[in-house]
Amino acid sequence: MSLRFPIWAVLLLLIIAVGATYYLTENRIRAEYEEIVRSYGEQMEGYIESEAENMRAQKTLYVKCPGVGMDAAYPEGEMIFSVTAVDVGGLADRAGVDIGDLVIAVNGAEPTPEIMKALKEGDTLTIKMVGEDGADTGETFDAVLGGSGE
């Protein structure tokens, strides 16, 4: 004697099994995802608070140099500007200026925020290069804005 089940009953059991497996797997993955997001959020929150505190303590000021396609930052009271952004294809980019470079002179004079904002094609920046680790390499070069670099 063999047991015979209607095909619809077998298909219904198969659908229920697949659905239950999907439900259990989805809930497990969702729980793991939410834990990762929560953990990462806590880490980032601490990092963001730390960076904000550093910025408040250092009183870093920022200046946009729209005429040449770059931005720079400088610690309050110092006139050494660290390049924070360079527009691809802009005058600064074509002159070989990179993010992290230190501008120590403009046309031979000490840079000021006003001078940096008014930079234009043909101005010469004296750049102090820093290594990938942020250490002073002791090397400087002149970058003529709008020039071909080096």
VEXPA-706822 format. One record per atom (N, C-alpha, C): residue number from 1; atom name; y negated, z, x. Coordinates in steps of 0.05 Angstrom, whole numbers, plus 32768, in hexadecimal, padded with zeros to 4 digits. Example, Ala and Ser with C-alpha at 12.3 -4.5 7.8 and 13.67 -1.06 7.14 Angstrom:
2
R  num  atomo    py    pz    px
R    1      N  8072  809C  8108
R    1     CA  805A  809C  80F6
R    1      C  8042  809C  8108
R    2      N  802D  808E  8101
R    2     CA  8015  808F  8111
R    2      C  7FFF  809D  8102
//
This chain:
150
R  num  atomo    py    pz    px
R    1      N  8017  8000  8011
R    1     CA  8000  8000  8000
R    1      C  7FE7  8000  8012
R    2      N  7FD6  7FEE  800D
R    2     CA  7FBD  7FED  801D
R    2      C  7FA5  7FF2  800B
R    3      N  7F91  7FFF  8018
R    3     CA  7F79  8004  800A
R    3      C  7F67  7FEC  800B
R    4      N  7F5C  7FE6  7FF5
R    4     CA  7F4B  7FCF  7FF4
R    4      C  7F30  7FD8  7FE8
R    5      N  7F1B  7FD1  7FF7
R    5     CA  7F00  7FD7  7FED
R    5      C  7EF2  7FBE  7FE7
R    6      N  7EE2  7FBF  7FD3
R    6     CA  7ED2  7FA6  7FCC
R    6      C  7EBF  7FA1  7FE4
R    7      N  7EB9  7F88  7FE9
R    7     CA  7EA8  7F80  7FFF
R    7      C  7E8D  7F8C  7FFD
R    8      N  7E82  7F8F  7FE5
R    8     CA  7E68  7F9B  7FE2
R    8      C  7E67  7FB8  7FEB
R    9      N  7E7D  7FC6  7FE8
R    9     CA  7E7E  7FE2  7FF0
R    9      C  7E7E  7FE4  800F
R   10      N  7E8D  7FD2  801C
R   10     CA  7E8E  7FD1  8039
R   10      C  7E72  7FCA  8044
R   11      N  7E66  7FB6  8038
R   11     CA  7E4B  7FAF  8041
R   11      C  7E37  7FC6  803C
R   12      N  7E39  7FD3  8026
R   12     CA  7E27  7FEA  8021
R   12      C  7E2B  8000  8036
R   13      N  7E43  8006  803D
R   13     CA  7E49  801B  8051
R   13      C  7E3E  8012  806C
R   14      N  7E41  7FF8  8072
R   14     CA  7E36  7FED  808C
R   14      C  7E18  7FEF  808C
R   15      N  7E0B  7FE8  8076
R   15     CA  7DED  7FEA  8075
R   15      C  7DE4  8007  8078
R   16      N  7DF2  8019  806B
R   16     CA  7DEB  8036  806D
R   16      C  7DEE  803F  808A
R   17      N  7E03  8037  8097
R   17     CA  7E08  803F  80B3
R   17      C  7DF2  8035  80C6
R   18      N  7DEB  801B  80C3
R   18     CA  7DD6  800F  80D3
R   18      C  7DBC  801D  80CE
R   19      N  7DB6  8021  80B4
R   19     CA  7D9C  802E  80AD
R   19      C  7D9B  804B  80B8
R   20      N  7DB0  805A  80B7
R   20     CA  7DB0  8075  80C1
R   20      C  7DAD  8075  80DF
R   21      N  7DBA  8062  80ED
R   21     CA  7DB7  8060  810A
R   21      C  7D9A  8059  8111
R   22      N  7D8E  8046  8103
R   22     CA  7D72  803E  8108
R   22      C  7D60  8056  8104
R   23      N  7D64  8064  80EE
R   23     CA  7D53  807B  80E7
R   23      C  7D54  8090  80FD
R   24      N  7D6C  8097  8105
R   24     CA  7D6F  80AC  811A
R   24      C  7D63  80A3  8134
R   25      N  7D67  808A  813C
R   25     CA  7D5D  807F  8155
R   25      C  7D3E  807E  8154
R   26      N  7D33  8074  813E
R   26     CA  7D16  8072  813C
R   26      C  7D0A  808E  813E
R   27      N  7D15  80A2  8130
R   27     CA  7D09  80BD  8131
R   27      C  7D0A  80C9  814D
R   28      N  7D20  80C4  815B
R   28     CA  7D23  80CE  8177
R   28      C  7D0E  80C1  8189
R   29      N  7D0B  80A6  8187
R   29     CA  7CF8  8098  8197
R   29      C  7CDB  80A0  8190
R   30      N  7CD5  80A3  8176
R   30     CA  7CBB  80AC  816E
R   30      C  7CB4  80C7  8179
R   31      N  7CC7  80DA  8178
R   31     CA  7CC2  80F5  8183
R   31      C  7CBD  80F4  81A1
R   32      N  7CCC  80E4  81AF
R   32     CA  7CC8  80E1  81CC
R   32      C  7CAD  80D5  81D2
R   33      N  7CA5  80C0  81C3
R   33     CA  7C8C  80B3  81C6
R   33      C  7C75  80C7  81C1
R   34      N  7C76  80D5  81AC
R   34     CA  7C61  80E9  81A5
R   34      C  7C5F  80FE  81BB
R   35      N  7C75  8107  81C6
R   35     CA  7C74  811B  81DC
R   35      C  7C67  810F  81F5
R   36      N  7C6D  80F6  81FB
R   36     CA  7C61  80E9  8212
R   36      C  7C42  80E7  820E
R   37      N  7C3A  80DE  81F7
R   37     CA  7C1E  80DB  81F0
R   37      C  7C10  80F6  81F1
R   38      N  7C1C  810B  81E6
R   38     CA  7C10  8126  81E6
R   38      C  7C0D  8130  8203
R   39      N  7C22  812D  8213
R   39     CA  7C22  8136  822F
R   39      C  7C0D  8127  823F
R   40      N  7C0C  810D  823C
R   40     CA  7BF9  80FC  824A
R   40      C  7BDC  8103  8242
R   41      N  7BD8  8108  8228
R   41     CA  7BBE  810F  821E
R   41      C  7BB4  8129  822A
R   42      N  7BC6  813D  822C
R   42     CA  7BBE  8156  8239
R   42      C  7BB7  8152  8256
R   43      N  7BC6  8142  8264
R   43     CA  7BBF  813D  8280
R   43      C  7BA5  812E  8283
R   44      N  7BA0  811A  8272
R   44     CA  7B87  810B  8273
R   44      C  7B6F  811C  826C
R   45      N  7B73  812E  8258
R   45     CA  7B5D  8140  8250
R   45      C  7B54  8151  8267
R   46      N  7B67  815C  8276
R   46     CA  7B60  816B  828E
R   46      C  7B52  815B  82A3
R   47      N  7B5C  8142  82A7
R   47     CA  7B50  8131  82BB
R   47      C  7B34  8129  82B3
R   48      N  7B30  8122  829A
R   48     CA  7B15  811A  8291
R   48      C  7B02  8131  8293
R   49      N  7B0A  8149  828C
R   49     CA  7AF9  8161  828E
R   49      C  7AF2  8165  82AB
R   50      N  7B05  8162  82BD
R   50     CA  7B01  8166  82DA
R   50      C  7AED  8152  82E5
R   51      N  7AF0  8139  82DE
R   51     CA  7ADE  8124  82E7
R   51      C  7AC2  8128  82DC
R   52      N  7AC0  8130  82C3
R   52     CA  7AA6  8135  82B7
R   52      C  7A98  814C  82C6
R   53      N  7AA7  8161  82CC
R   53     CA  7A9C  8177  82DA
R   53      C  7A92  816F  82F6
R   54      N  7AA2  815F  8304
R   54     CA  7A9A  8155  831E
R   54      C  7A80  8145  831C
R   55      N  7A7F  8134  8308
R   55     CA  7A66  8124  8305
R   55      C  7A4E  8135  8300
R   56      N  7A52  814A  82EF
R   56     CA  7A3B  815B  82E9
R   56      C  7A33  816A  8303
R   57      N  7A46  8173  8312
R   57     CA  7A41  8182  832B
R   57      C  7A33  8171  8340
R   58      N  7A3C  8158  8342
R   58     CA  7A31  8146  8357
R   58      C  7A17  813A  834E
R   59      N  7A11  8139  8335
R   59     CA  79FA  812C  832A
R   59      C  79F7  810F  8335
R   60      N  7A0C  8100  8331
R   60     CA  7A0C  80E4  8339
R   60      C  79FB  80D4  8326
R   61      N  79EA  80C4  8331
R   61     CA  79D9  80B3  8320
R   61      C  79E2  8096  8324
R   62      N  79DE  8086  8310
R   62     CA  79E8  806A  8310
R   62      C  79D0  8057  830C
R   63      N  79D2  8040  8318
R   63     CA  79BE  802B  8316
R   63      C  79CB  8010  8312
R   64      N  79C1  8001  82FF
R   64     CA  79CB  7FE5  82FB
R   64      C  79B9  7FD3  830B
R   65      N  79C5  7FBF  8317
R   65     CA  79B7  7FAB  8327
R   65      C  79BC  7F90  8319
R   66      N  79B0  7F8B  8302
R   66     CA  79B8  7F74  82F2
R   66      C  79B1  7F59  82FF
R   67      N  799E  7F58  8310
R   67     CA  7996  7F3F  831C
R   67      C  79AB  7F34  8330
R   68      N  79BC  7F46  8339
R   68     CA  79D0  7F3D  834E
R   68      C  79EC  7F42  8345
R   69      N  79F1  7F4E  832E
R   69     CA  7A0C  7F51  8323
R   69      C  7A1B  7F68  8330
R   70      N  7A0E  7F80  8332
R   70     CA  7A1D  7F97  833C
R   70      C  7A10  7FB0  8331
R   71      N  7A20  7FC6  8332
R   71     CA  7A17  7FE1  832B
R   71      C  7A1B  7FF3  8343
R   72      N  7A0C  8008  8345
R   72     CA  7A0F  801B  835B
R   72      C  7A0A  8037  8351
R   73      N  7A15  804A  8361
R   73     CA  7A11  8067  835B
R   73      C  7A07  8074  8374
R   74      N  79F8  808A  8371
R   74     CA  79EF  8099  8388
R   74      C  79EC  80B6  8380
R   75      N  79F3  80C8  8393
R   75     CA  79EF  80E5  838E
R   75      C  79D1  80EB  838D
R   76      N  79CA  80FC  837A
R   76     CA  79AE  8103  8377
R   76      C  79A3  810D  8392
R   77      N  798C  8103  839A
R   77     CA  797F  810B  83B2
R   77      C  7987  80FB  83CB
R   78      N  799B  80EA  83C9
R   78     CA  79A3  80D9  83DF
R   78      C  799E  80BC  83D8
R   79      N  7998  80AC  83EC
R   79     CA  7992  8090  83E7
R   79      C  79A7  807E  83F5
R   80      N  79C0  8085  83F1
R   80     CA  79D6  8074  83F8
R   80      C  79E5  806D  83DE
R   81      N  79E6  8054  83D9
R   81     CA  79F1  804B  83BF
R   81      C  7A0E  8041  83C3
R   82      N  7A20  804B  83B3
R   82     CA  7A3C  8042  83B3
R   82      C  7A3F  802D  839D
R   83      N  7A49  8016  83A4
R   83     CA  7A4C  8000  8390
R   83      C  7A63  8008  837E
R   84      N  7A5E  8008  8364
R   84     CA  7A72  8010  8350
R   84      C  7A7C  7FF9  833F
R   85      N  7A6E  7FE3  833F
R   85     CA  7A78  7FCB  8330
R   85      C  7A6B  7FB2  833C
R   86      N  7A7A  7F9D  833D
R   86     CA  7A70  7F83  8347
R   86      C  7A7A  7F6D  8334
R   87      N  7A66  7F5E  8329
R   87     CA  7A6D  7F48  8317
R   87      C  7A7A  7F31  8327
R   88      N  7A91  7F28  831E
R   88     CA  7A9F  7F12  832B
R   88      C  7A8D  7EF9  832A
R   89      N  7A88  7EED  8341
R   89     CA  7A78  7ED5  8342
R   89      C  7A5A  7EDB  8343
R   90      N  7A52  7EF4  8341
R   90     CA  7A35  7EFB  8343
R   90      C  7A2B  7EF9  835F
R   91      N  7A11  7EFD  8363
R   91     CA  7A05  7EFC  837D
R   91      C  7A12  7F10  8390
R   92      N  7A16  7F28  8387
R   92     CA  7A22  7F3D  8399
R   92      C  7A3E  7F35  83A1
R   93      N  7A4E  7F2B  838E
R   93     CA  7A69  7F23  8393
R   93      C  7A6A  7F0C  83A8
R   94      N  7A58  7EF8  83A4
R   94     CA  7A58  7EE2  83B7
R   94      C  7A4E  7EEA  83D3
R   95      N  7A3F  7F00  83D4
R   95     CA  7A36  7F0A  83EE
R   95      C  7A4B  7F1B  83FC
R   96      N  7A61  7F21  83EF
R   96     CA  7A77  7F31  83FB
R   96      C  7A75  7F4F  83F5
R   97      N  7A65  7F57  83E2
R   97     CA  7A63  7F73  83DB
R   97      C  7A7B  7F7A  83CA
R   98      N  7A87  7F91  83D1
R   98     CA  7A9F  7F9B  83C2
R   98      C  7A9A  7FB6  83B7
R   99      N  7AA9  7FBD  83A2
R   99     CA  7AA8  7FD8  8397
R   99      C  7AAF  7FEC  83AD
R  100      N  7A9F  8002  83AF
R  100     CA  7AA4  8016  83C3
R  100      C  7A92  8013  83DB
R  101      N  7A87  7FFB  83DF
R  101     CA  7A74  7FF7  83F6
R  101      C  7A5C  8009  83F2
R  102      N  7A50  8011  8409
R  102     CA  7A39  8022  8408
R  102      C  7A20  8012  8411
R  103      N  7A0C  8011  8400
R  103     CA  79F4  8003  8406
R  103      C  79E1  8017  8414
R  104      N  79DC  8012  842E
R  104     CA  79CB  8025  843D
R  104      C  79AF  801B  8442
R  105      N  79AB  8001  843D
R  105     CA  7990  7FF5  8440
R  105      C  798D  7FDC  8430
R  106      N  7975  7FD7  8427
R  106     CA  796E  7FBE  8419
R  106      C  7957  7FB1  8427
R  107      N  795B  7F99  8432
R  107     CA  7947  7F8C  8442
R  107      C  793C  7F9E  8458
R  108      N  794D  7FAE  8464
R  108     CA  7946  7FBF  847A
R  108      C  793A  7FDA  8472
R  109      N  7935  7FDE  8459
R  109     CA  7929  7FF7  8450
R  109      C  793D  8009  8441
R  110      N  7937  8023  8440
R  110     CA  7948  8035  8431
R  110      C  7949  802D  8413
R  111      N  7960  802B  8407
R  111     CA  7961  8023  83EB
R  111      C  7958  803A  83D9
R  112      N  794C  8032  83C3
R  112     CA  7944  8045  83AE
R  112      C  794F  803A  8393
R  113      N  7950  804A  837F
R  113     CA  7959  803F  8365
R  113      C  7948  8027  835C
R  114      N  792E  8028  8360
R  114     CA  791C  8013  8358
R  114      C  7922  7FF9  8367
R  115      N  7926  7FFC  8382
R  115     CA  792D  7FE4  8392
R  115      C  7948  7FD9  8389
R  116      N  795B  7FEA  8384
R  116     CA  7976  7FE0  837C
R  116      C  7974  7FD1  8361
R  117      N  7965  7FDB  834F
R  117     CA  7962  7FCE  8334
R  117      C  7955  7FB3  8337
R  118      N  7944  7FAF  834B
R  118     CA  7934  7F97  834E
R  118      C  7941  7F83  8362
R  119      N  795A  7F88  836B
R  119     CA  7967  7F76  837E
R  119      C  7967  7F59  8372
R  120      N  7964  7F46  8384
R  120     CA  7964  7F2A  837C
R  120      C  7971  7F19  8391
R  121      N  7975  7F00  838B
R  121     CA  7981  7EED  839E
R  121      C  7970  7EEC  83B7
R  122      N  797E  7EEC  83CE
R  122     CA  7971  7EEB  83E8
R  122      C  796D  7F06  83F5
R  123      N  796E  7F1C  83E5
R  123     CA  796C  7F37  83F1
R  123      C  7984  7F3C  8403
R  124      N  797F  7F4C  8418
R  124     CA  7995  7F53  842A
R  124      C  799C  7F70  8427
R  125      N  79B6  7F75  8422
R  125     CA  79C0  7F91  8420
R  125      C  79CE  7F97  843A
R  126      N  79C8  7FAE  8446
R  126     CA  79D8  7FB8  845C
R  126      C  79EE  7FC9  8450
R  127      N  7A07  7FC1  8455
R  127     CA  7A1E  7FCE  8449
R  127      C  7A2D  7FDE  845E
R  128      N  7A33  7FF7  8458
R  128     CA  7A45  8007  8469
R  128      C  7A60  8006  845C
R  129      N  7A74  7FFD  846B
R  129     CA  7A8E  7FFA  845F
R  129      C  7A9E  8014  8461
R  130      N  7AAE  8018  844C
R  130     CA  7AC0  8030  844C
R  130      C  7ADC  8026  8449
R  131      N  7AEF  8036  8454
R  131     CA  7B0B  802E  8452
R  131      C  7B16  8033  8436
R  132      N  7B2F  802B  8432
R  132     CA  7B3C  802F  8418
R  132      C  7B3E  804C  8411
R  133      N  7B3F  805E  8425
R  133     CA  7B41  807A  8420
R  133      C  7B25  8087  841C
R  134      N  7B10  8077  841D
R  134     CA  7AF5  8081  8419
R  134      C  7AE8  808A  8433
R  135      N  7AF6  8088  8449
R  135     CA  7AEB  8091  8463
R  135      C  7AD8  807C  846F
R  136      N  7AC3  8085  847C
R  136     CA  7AB0  8074  8489
R  136      C  7ABD  8065  849F
R  137      N  7ABB  804A  849F
R  137     CA  7AC8  803A  84B5
R  137      C  7AB4  8036  84CC
R  138      N  7A9B  803D  84C8
R  138     CA  7A87  8039  84DC
R  138      C  7A7D  801C  84DE
R  139      N  7A88  800B  84CD
R  139     CA  7A7F  7FEF  84CD
R  139      C  7A6A  7FEA  84B8
R  140      N  7A57  7FD9  84C0
R  140     CA  7A42  7FD1  84AD
R  140      C  7A40  7FB2  84AE
R  141      N  7A36  7FA7  8498
R  141     CA  7A30  7F8A  8498
R  141      C  7A18  7F85  8485
R  142      N  7A0B  7F6F  848A
R  142     CA  79F5  7F67  8479
R  142      C  79FF  7F53  8465
R  143      N  79F9  7F58  844B
R  143     CA  7A01  7F46  8436
R  143      C  79E8  7F3A  842A
R  144      N  79E6  7F20  842C
R  144     CA  79CF  7F12  8420
R  144      C  79D7  7F0A  8404
R  145      N  79C9  7F15  83F0
R  145     CA  79D0  7F11  83D4
R  145      C  79CD  7EF3  83CD
R  146      N  79E2  7EE9  83C3
R  146     CA  79E3  7ECC  83BC
R  146      C  79EF  7EBC  83D2
R  147      N  79F4  7EC9  83E9
R  147     CA  7A00  7EBB  8400
R  147      C  7A1E  7EB8  83FC
R  148      N  7A2B  7EAE  8410
R  148     CA  7A47  7EA9  840E
R  148      C  7A58  7EC0  841A
R  149      N  7A4C  7ED6  8421
R  149     CA  7A5B  7EED  842C
R  149      C  7A5F  7EEB  844A
R  150      N  7A64  7F03  8455
R  150     CA  7A69  7F05  8472
R  150      C  7A52  7EF9  8481
//
